[in-house]
Amino acid sequence: MKILVHTCCGPCLIYPAARLKEGGFEIASFAYNPNIHPYSEYLERMQTLARFCAANDIHLTEGDYDFHDYLKRVSLSDEDRCGLCYEMRLDKAAKTAVEMGFSSFTTTLLVSPHQKHALIKEKGEKAGLKHGILFYYDDFRQGYQQAVARSKELDMYRQKYCGCIYSEHERYGSKKIKAV
């Protein structure tokens, strides 16, 4: 069975790729992440993902960087920004999976213990119904620490926040510069 894996970054693909391959899936990666900010962060993640995919014989397709569309969608709804972001990205993944002839799709967002699993599952299933394709849900979180360790062994770039401007602010916004 062919499955398209919506992929946020290389380190997050490590465990799902291994698990899916062990399960008999033929996988390909689809990187669609207009939420990642700044653009230099996006490029760093894409380069790391491209290297990982090349080294592991995984076909990689890069979606458009629809940053302006992403901002329009999430900027007026701070409380549901994650849901809107998941919806945008998983809808594009489902549509792309159908166009590319896949029988199902999933996402590496399911590997992170920091993401909202129930919401990801809901948005993935909704996108699947809309486009007539199966959303494959698997709780990949069990492999998170293993993937972190492996990404360090591979000296992969590892981001410090989910990627969006909001999470970047949540991580670094309260830090004050100390006068010298």
C-alpha positions as CSV (number, residue, x, y, z in Angstrom):
1,M,0.0,0.0,0.0
2,K,1.3,3.4,-0.9
3,I,1.1,6.2,1.7
4,L,2.0,9.9,1.4
5,V,3.5,11.2,4.6
6,H,2.9,14.9,5.3
7,T,6.3,15.8,6.8
8,C,7.2,18.8,8.9
9,C,11.0,18.0,9.1
10,G,13.6,15.4,8.8
11,P,14.0,14.4,12.5
12,C,10.2,13.9,12.7
13,L,10.2,11.5,9.7
14,I,12.8,9.1,11.2
15,Y,10.4,7.0,13.3
16,P,7.2,7.1,11.2
17,A,9.3,6.1,8.1
18,A,10.8,3.1,9.8
19,R,7.5,2.0,11.3
20,L,5.5,2.4,8.1
21,K,8.2,0.6,6.1
22,E,8.1,-2.3,8.6
23,G,4.4,-2.3,8.2
24,G,4.7,-3.0,4.5
25,F,4.0,0.6,3.3
26,E,5.7,2.2,0.3
27,I,6.2,5.7,1.5
28,A,6.8,9.1,0.0
29,S,7.3,12.4,1.8
30,F,5.3,15.6,1.2
31,A,6.6,18.7,2.8
32,Y,4.0,21.4,3.0
33,N,4.7,23.8,5.9
34,P,3.8,27.4,5.2
35,N,3.6,27.9,9.0
36,I,7.3,27.8,9.5
37,H,8.8,31.2,10.2
38,P,11.2,32.8,9.4
39,Y,11.9,31.6,5.9
40,S,15.5,30.8,6.8
41,E,14.2,28.3,9.4
42,Y,12.0,26.8,6.6
43,L,15.0,26.4,4.3
44,E,17.1,24.8,7.0
45,R,14.4,22.3,7.7
46,M,13.9,21.5,4.0
47,Q,17.6,21.0,3.5
48,T,17.7,18.5,6.4
49,L,14.6,16.7,5.2
50,A,15.9,16.5,1.6
51,R,19.2,15.0,2.9
52,F,17.4,12.4,5.0
53,C,15.0,11.4,2.2
54,A,17.9,11.1,-0.3
55,A,19.9,8.9,2.2
56,N,16.9,6.7,2.8
57,D,15.5,6.4,-0.7
58,I,12.3,8.3,0.1
59,H,10.7,10.3,-2.7
60,L,10.2,14.0,-1.5
61,T,7.7,16.4,-2.9
62,E,7.8,20.0,-1.7
63,G,4.6,22.0,-1.6
64,D,4.4,25.7,-2.0
65,Y,5.4,28.0,0.8
66,D,2.0,29.7,1.2
67,F,3.0,31.9,4.1
68,H,0.7,34.7,3.3
69,D,-2.3,32.4,3.1
70,Y,-1.3,30.7,6.3
71,L,-1.1,34.1,8.1
72,K,-4.5,35.2,6.8
73,R,-6.0,32.0,8.1
74,V,-4.6,31.9,11.6
75,S,-4.0,35.5,12.5
76,L,-7.6,36.3,13.4
77,S,-8.1,33.2,15.5
78,D,-5.4,32.9,18.2
79,E,-7.4,30.3,20.1
80,D,-7.7,27.9,17.2
81,R,-4.5,28.6,15.3
82,C,-3.2,25.1,15.7
83,G,-6.5,23.6,14.4
84,L,-6.5,26.0,11.4
85,C,-2.8,25.2,10.7
86,Y,-3.4,21.4,10.9
87,E,-6.5,21.7,8.7
88,M,-4.6,23.7,6.0
89,R,-1.6,21.4,5.9
90,L,-3.6,18.1,6.1
91,D,-6.1,19.2,3.5
92,K,-3.2,20.0,1.1
93,A,-1.6,16.6,1.9
94,A,-4.9,14.7,1.3
95,K,-5.4,16.5,-2.0
96,T,-1.8,15.9,-3.1
97,A,-2.0,12.2,-2.1
98,V,-5.1,11.7,-4.3
99,E,-3.4,13.6,-7.2
100,M,-0.3,11.4,-6.9
101,G,-2.2,8.2,-6.8
102,F,-1.7,7.2,-3.1
103,S,-4.2,5.1,-1.3
104,S,-3.7,6.8,2.1
105,F,-1.9,9.6,3.9
106,T,-0.6,10.4,7.3
107,T,1.6,13.0,9.0
108,T,4.7,13.3,11.1
109,L,2.9,15.7,13.4
110,L,1.8,12.5,15.1
111,V,5.3,11.8,16.4
112,S,5.5,14.9,18.6
113,P,4.3,14.8,22.2
114,H,4.0,18.6,21.9
115,Q,1.3,18.4,19.3
116,K,-2.5,18.1,19.8
117,H,-3.1,14.5,18.7
118,A,-6.9,14.3,18.9
119,L,-7.1,17.5,16.9
120,I,-4.6,16.2,14.3
121,K,-6.6,13.0,13.9
122,E,-9.9,15.0,13.6
123,K,-8.4,17.3,10.9
124,G,-6.8,14.4,9.1
125,E,-10.0,12.4,8.9
126,K,-11.9,15.4,7.8
127,A,-9.4,16.1,5.0
128,G,-9.5,12.4,4.0
129,L,-13.3,12.4,3.8
130,K,-13.3,15.7,1.7
131,H,-10.8,14.2,-0.8
132,G,-11.9,10.6,-0.7
133,I,-8.7,9.1,0.8
134,L,-7.9,7.3,4.0
135,F,-6.2,9.2,6.7
136,Y,-3.9,6.6,8.4
137,Y,-3.7,7.4,12.1
138,D,-0.9,5.9,14.2
139,D,0.3,7.2,17.5
140,F,4.0,7.6,16.5
141,R,4.8,9.3,19.9
142,Q,6.2,6.0,21.2
143,G,9.2,6.5,18.9
144,Y,9.8,10.2,19.7
145,Q,12.8,9.7,22.0
146,Q,14.3,7.1,19.6
147,A,14.0,9.6,16.7
148,V,15.6,12.4,18.8
149,A,18.5,10.1,19.6
150,R,18.9,9.0,16.0
151,S,18.7,12.6,14.7
152,K,21.5,13.5,17.1
153,E,23.6,10.6,15.9
154,L,23.0,11.7,12.3
155,D,23.9,15.3,13.3
156,M,20.6,16.6,11.8
157,Y,19.4,20.1,12.3
158,R,16.8,20.1,15.1
159,Q,14.5,23.0,15.5
160,K,13.7,24.5,18.9
161,Y,10.0,25.3,18.3
162,C,7.1,23.9,16.2
163,G,7.9,26.4,13.4
164,C,5.2,29.0,13.5
165,I,5.7,32.5,14.5
166,Y,3.5,32.1,17.5
167,S,5.4,29.1,19.0
168,E,8.7,31.0,18.3
169,H,7.3,33.9,20.4
170,E,6.1,31.6,23.1
171,R,9.6,30.0,23.3
172,Y,11.7,33.2,23.1
173,G,9.3,36.2,23.6
174,S,9.7,36.3,27.4
175,K,13.5,36.4,27.3
176,K,15.0,39.8,28.0
177,I,18.3,41.1,26.9
178,K,20.6,41.9,29.8
179,A,22.5,45.1,29.7
180,V,26.3,44.6,29.7
